[in-house]
Amino acid sequence: MYSYFYGSNRLVSGSVAAKNFSVIDVDKSVVFSHRRRPGYIELEIADKKNEAFSVAVSVCANLINTVEKHELKPA
């Protein structure tokens, strides 16, 4: 499912659930791209000043649905 999420300063374009999306700034420049590859995640950060934000969003996106996996739930 391809979708857009609008924030106050940024747009998330792509499929966050499939882990394939880009974050776009208000000036329409790409902040970062997050792509799922077989066995790893690729994070392409366009500008070093957005590195901490990009890594934080990537970690949060990768944690989506982890609590629904039975092997990760506490006993």
Chimera marker file (.cmm) of the C-alpha trace (Angstrom):
<marker_set name="trace">
<marker id="1" x="0.000" y="0.000" z="0.000" r="1" g="1" b="0" radius="0.5"/>
<marker id="2" x="1.456" y="3.316" z="-1.062" r="1" g="1" b="0" radius="0.5"/>
<marker id="3" x="0.475" y="6.256" z="1.102" r="1" g="1" b="0" radius="0.5"/>
<marker id="4" x="1.368" y="9.775" z="2.139" r="1" g="1" b="0" radius="0.5"/>
<marker id="5" x="1.624" y="11.091" z="5.686" r="1" g="1" b="0" radius="0.5"/>
<marker id="6" x="1.852" y="14.829" z="6.116" r="1" g="1" b="0" radius="0.5"/>
<marker id="7" x="3.526" y="16.454" z="9.104" r="1" g="1" b="0" radius="0.5"/>
<marker id="8" x="4.101" y="20.100" z="9.881" r="1" g="1" b="0" radius="0.5"/>
<marker id="9" x="7.421" y="20.203" z="8.026" r="1" g="1" b="0" radius="0.5"/>
<marker id="10" x="7.804" y="16.852" z="6.284" r="1" g="1" b="0" radius="0.5"/>
<marker id="11" x="5.973" y="14.336" z="4.108" r="1" g="1" b="0" radius="0.5"/>
<marker id="12" x="6.373" y="10.562" z="4.387" r="1" g="1" b="0" radius="0.5"/>
<marker id="13" x="5.932" y="9.002" z="0.973" r="1" g="1" b="0" radius="0.5"/>
<marker id="14" x="5.786" y="5.266" z="0.368" r="1" g="1" b="0" radius="0.5"/>
<marker id="15" x="4.867" y="2.250" z="2.438" r="1" g="1" b="0" radius="0.5"/>
<marker id="16" x="5.993" y="2.442" z="6.052" r="1" g="1" b="0" radius="0.5"/>
<marker id="17" x="4.430" y="-0.972" z="6.750" r="1" g="1" b="0" radius="0.5"/>
<marker id="18" x="6.548" y="-2.532" z="3.983" r="1" g="1" b="0" radius="0.5"/>
<marker id="19" x="9.565" y="-0.533" z="5.231" r="1" g="1" b="0" radius="0.5"/>
<marker id="20" x="9.994" y="1.213" z="1.861" r="1" g="1" b="0" radius="0.5"/>
<marker id="21" x="9.493" y="4.945" z="2.176" r="1" g="1" b="0" radius="0.5"/>
<marker id="22" x="11.100" y="8.374" z="1.843" r="1" g="1" b="0" radius="0.5"/>
<marker id="23" x="10.823" y="11.470" z="4.005" r="1" g="1" b="0" radius="0.5"/>
<marker id="24" x="10.545" y="14.684" z="2.014" r="1" g="1" b="0" radius="0.5"/>
<marker id="25" x="11.077" y="18.194" z="3.390" r="1" g="1" b="0" radius="0.5"/>
<marker id="26" x="8.800" y="21.202" z="2.734" r="1" g="1" b="0" radius="0.5"/>
<marker id="27" x="11.156" y="22.402" z="-0.005" r="1" g="1" b="0" radius="0.5"/>
<marker id="28" x="10.554" y="19.003" z="-1.739" r="1" g="1" b="0" radius="0.5"/>
<marker id="29" x="14.094" y="17.777" z="-1.102" r="1" g="1" b="0" radius="0.5"/>
<marker id="30" x="14.509" y="14.201" z="0.103" r="1" g="1" b="0" radius="0.5"/>
<marker id="31" x="15.603" y="14.048" z="3.749" r="1" g="1" b="0" radius="0.5"/>
<marker id="32" x="16.237" y="10.286" z="3.652" r="1" g="1" b="0" radius="0.5"/>
<marker id="33" x="15.129" y="7.085" z="1.951" r="1" g="1" b="0" radius="0.5"/>
<marker id="34" x="14.478" y="3.862" z="3.856" r="1" g="1" b="0" radius="0.5"/>
<marker id="35" x="14.476" y="0.638" z="1.806" r="1" g="1" b="0" radius="0.5"/>
<marker id="36" x="14.059" y="-2.960" z="2.908" r="1" g="1" b="0" radius="0.5"/>
<marker id="37" x="16.490" y="-5.329" z="1.220" r="1" g="1" b="0" radius="0.5"/>
<marker id="38" x="16.792" y="-9.100" z="1.677" r="1" g="1" b="0" radius="0.5"/>
<marker id="39" x="18.450" y="-9.451" z="5.070" r="1" g="1" b="0" radius="0.5"/>
<marker id="40" x="19.061" y="-5.764" z="5.824" r="1" g="1" b="0" radius="0.5"/>
<marker id="41" x="17.682" y="-2.219" z="5.741" r="1" g="1" b="0" radius="0.5"/>
<marker id="42" x="19.226" y="0.463" z="3.531" r="1" g="1" b="0" radius="0.5"/>
<marker id="43" x="19.109" y="4.029" z="4.857" r="1" g="1" b="0" radius="0.5"/>
<marker id="44" x="20.227" y="6.760" z="2.471" r="1" g="1" b="0" radius="0.5"/>
<marker id="45" x="20.592" y="10.112" z="4.243" r="1" g="1" b="0" radius="0.5"/>
<marker id="46" x="20.772" y="13.114" z="1.920" r="1" g="1" b="0" radius="0.5"/>
<marker id="47" x="22.265" y="15.622" z="4.378" r="1" g="1" b="0" radius="0.5"/>
<marker id="48" x="24.454" y="14.945" z="7.432" r="1" g="1" b="0" radius="0.5"/>
<marker id="49" x="22.544" y="17.529" z="9.511" r="1" g="1" b="0" radius="0.5"/>
<marker id="50" x="19.500" y="15.198" z="9.397" r="1" g="1" b="0" radius="0.5"/>
<marker id="51" x="21.440" y="12.080" z="10.419" r="1" g="1" b="0" radius="0.5"/>
<marker id="52" x="20.113" y="11.773" z="14.005" r="1" g="1" b="0" radius="0.5"/>
<marker id="53" x="16.506" y="12.384" z="12.896" r="1" g="1" b="0" radius="0.5"/>
<marker id="54" x="16.840" y="9.890" z="10.046" r="1" g="1" b="0" radius="0.5"/>
<marker id="55" x="18.277" y="7.127" z="12.219" r="1" g="1" b="0" radius="0.5"/>
<marker id="56" x="15.629" y="7.719" z="14.924" r="1" g="1" b="0" radius="0.5"/>
<marker id="57" x="12.748" y="7.493" z="12.422" r="1" g="1" b="0" radius="0.5"/>
<marker id="58" x="14.319" y="4.400" z="10.860" r="1" g="1" b="0" radius="0.5"/>
<marker id="59" x="14.565" y="2.653" z="14.238" r="1" g="1" b="0" radius="0.5"/>
<marker id="60" x="10.946" y="3.507" z="15.051" r="1" g="1" b="0" radius="0.5"/>
<marker id="61" x="9.729" y="2.268" z="11.652" r="1" g="1" b="0" radius="0.5"/>
<marker id="62" x="11.590" y="-1.005" z="12.125" r="1" g="1" b="0" radius="0.5"/>
<marker id="63" x="9.981" y="-1.528" z="15.545" r="1" g="1" b="0" radius="0.5"/>
<marker id="64" x="6.458" y="-1.382" z="14.107" r="1" g="1" b="0" radius="0.5"/>
<marker id="65" x="4.662" y="-4.711" z="14.625" r="1" g="1" b="0" radius="0.5"/>
<marker id="66" x="7.441" y="-6.279" z="16.704" r="1" g="1" b="0" radius="0.5"/>
<marker id="67" x="5.124" y="-6.586" z="19.721" r="1" g="1" b="0" radius="0.5"/>
<marker id="68" x="2.672" y="-8.588" z="17.600" r="1" g="1" b="0" radius="0.5"/>
<marker id="69" x="5.229" y="-11.324" z="16.922" r="1" g="1" b="0" radius="0.5"/>
<marker id="70" x="4.649" y="-14.088" z="19.446" r="1" g="1" b="0" radius="0.5"/>
<marker id="71" x="8.315" y="-15.001" z="19.793" r="1" g="1" b="0" radius="0.5"/>
<marker id="72" x="9.089" y="-11.481" z="21.050" r="1" g="1" b="0" radius="0.5"/>
<marker id="73" x="6.278" y="-11.216" z="23.619" r="1" g="1" b="0" radius="0.5"/>
<marker id="74" x="7.201" y="-11.635" z="27.284" r="1" g="1" b="0" radius="0.5"/>
<marker id="75" x="6.086" y="-14.932" z="28.845" r="1" g="1" b="0" radius="0.5"/>
<link id1="1" id2="2" r="1" g="1" b="0" radius="0.2"/>
<link id1="2" id2="3" r="1" g="1" b="0" radius="0.2"/>
<link id1="3" id2="4" r="1" g="1" b="0" radius="0.2"/>
<link id1="4" id2="5" r="1" g="1" b="0" radius="0.2"/>
<link id1="5" id2="6" r="1" g="1" b="0" radius="0.2"/>
<link id1="6" id2="7" r="1" g="1" b="0" radius="0.2"/>
<link id1="7" id2="8" r="1" g="1" b="0" radius="0.2"/>
<link id1="8" id2="9" r="1" g="1" b="0" radius="0.2"/>
<link id1="9" id2="10" r="1" g="1" b="0" radius="0.2"/>
<link id1="10" id2="11" r="1" g="1" b="0" radius="0.2"/>
<link id1="11" id2="12" r="1" g="1" b="0" radius="0.2"/>
<link id1="12" id2="13" r="1" g="1" b="0" radius="0.2"/>
<link id1="13" id2="14" r="1" g="1" b="0" radius="0.2"/>
<link id1="14" id2="15" r="1" g="1" b="0" radius="0.2"/>
<link id1="15" id2="16" r="1" g="1" b="0" radius="0.2"/>
<link id1="16" id2="17" r="1" g="1" b="0" radius="0.2"/>
<link id1="17" id2="18" r="1" g="1" b="0" radius="0.2"/>
<link id1="18" id2="19" r="1" g="1" b="0" radius="0.2"/>
<link id1="19" id2="20" r="1" g="1" b="0" radius="0.2"/>
<link id1="20" id2="21" r="1" g="1" b="0" radius="0.2"/>
<link id1="21" id2="22" r="1" g="1" b="0" radius="0.2"/>
<link id1="22" id2="23" r="1" g="1" b="0" radius="0.2"/>
<link id1="23" id2="24" r="1" g="1" b="0" radius="0.2"/>
<link id1="24" id2="25" r="1" g="1" b="0" radius="0.2"/>
<link id1="25" id2="26" r="1" g="1" b="0" radius="0.2"/>
<link id1="26" id2="27" r="1" g="1" b="0" radius="0.2"/>
<link id1="27" id2="28" r="1" g="1" b="0" radius="0.2"/>
<link id1="28" id2="29" r="1" g="1" b="0" radius="0.2"/>
<link id1="29" id2="30" r="1" g="1" b="0" radius="0.2"/>
<link id1="30" id2="31" r="1" g="1" b="0" radius="0.2"/>
<link id1="31" id2="32" r="1" g="1" b="0" radius="0.2"/>
<link id1="32" id2="33" r="1" g="1" b="0" radius="0.2"/>
<link id1="33" id2="34" r="1" g="1" b="0" radius="0.2"/>
<link id1="34" id2="35" r="1" g="1" b="0" radius="0.2"/>
<link id1="35" id2="36" r="1" g="1" b="0" radius="0.2"/>
<link id1="36" id2="37" r="1" g="1" b="0" radius="0.2"/>
<link id1="37" id2="38" r="1" g="1" b="0" radius="0.2"/>
<link id1="38" id2="39" r="1" g="1" b="0" radius="0.2"/>
<link id1="39" id2="40" r="1" g="1" b="0" radius="0.2"/>
<link id1="40" id2="41" r="1" g="1" b="0" radius="0.2"/>
<link id1="41" id2="42" r="1" g="1" b="0" radius="0.2"/>
<link id1="42" id2="43" r="1" g="1" b="0" radius="0.2"/>
<link id1="43" id2="44" r="1" g="1" b="0" radius="0.2"/>
<link id1="44" id2="45" r="1" g="1" b="0" radius="0.2"/>
<link id1="45" id2="46" r="1" g="1" b="0" radius="0.2"/>
<link id1="46" id2="47" r="1" g="1" b="0" radius="0.2"/>
<link id1="47" id2="48" r="1" g="1" b="0" radius="0.2"/>
<link id1="48" id2="49" r="1" g="1" b="0" radius="0.2"/>
<link id1="49" id2="50" r="1" g="1" b="0" radius="0.2"/>
<link id1="50" id2="51" r="1" g="1" b="0" radius="0.2"/>
<link id1="51" id2="52" r="1" g="1" b="0" radius="0.2"/>
<link id1="52" id2="53" r="1" g="1" b="0" radius="0.2"/>
<link id1="53" id2="54" r="1" g="1" b="0" radius="0.2"/>
<link id1="54" id2="55" r="1" g="1" b="0" radius="0.2"/>
<link id1="55" id2="56" r="1" g="1" b="0" radius="0.2"/>
<link id1="56" id2="57" r="1" g="1" b="0" radius="0.2"/>
<link id1="57" id2="58" r="1" g="1" b="0" radius="0.2"/>
<link id1="58" id2="59" r="1" g="1" b="0" radius="0.2"/>
<link id1="59" id2="60" r="1" g="1" b="0" radius="0.2"/>
<link id1="60" id2="61" r="1" g="1" b="0" radius="0.2"/>
<link id1="61" id2="62" r="1" g="1" b="0" radius="0.2"/>
<link id1="62" id2="63" r="1" g="1" b="0" radius="0.2"/>
<link id1="63" id2="64" r="1" g="1" b="0" radius="0.2"/>
<link id1="64" id2="65" r="1" g="1" b="0" radius="0.2"/>
<link id1="65" id2="66" r="1" g="1" b="0" radius="0.2"/>
<link id1="66" id2="67" r="1" g="1" b="0" radius="0.2"/>
<link id1="67" id2="68" r="1" g="1" b="0" radius="0.2"/>
<link id1="68" id2="69" r="1" g="1" b="0" radius="0.2"/>
<link id1="69" id2="70" r="1" g="1" b="0" radius="0.2"/>
<link id1="70" id2="71" r="1" g="1" b="0" radius="0.2"/>
<link id1="71" id2="72" r="1" g="1" b="0" radius="0.2"/>
<link id1="72" id2="73" r="1" g="1" b="0" radius="0.2"/>
<link id1="73" id2="74" r="1" g="1" b="0" radius="0.2"/>
<link id1="74" id2="75" r="1" g="1" b="0" radius="0.2"/>
</marker_set>
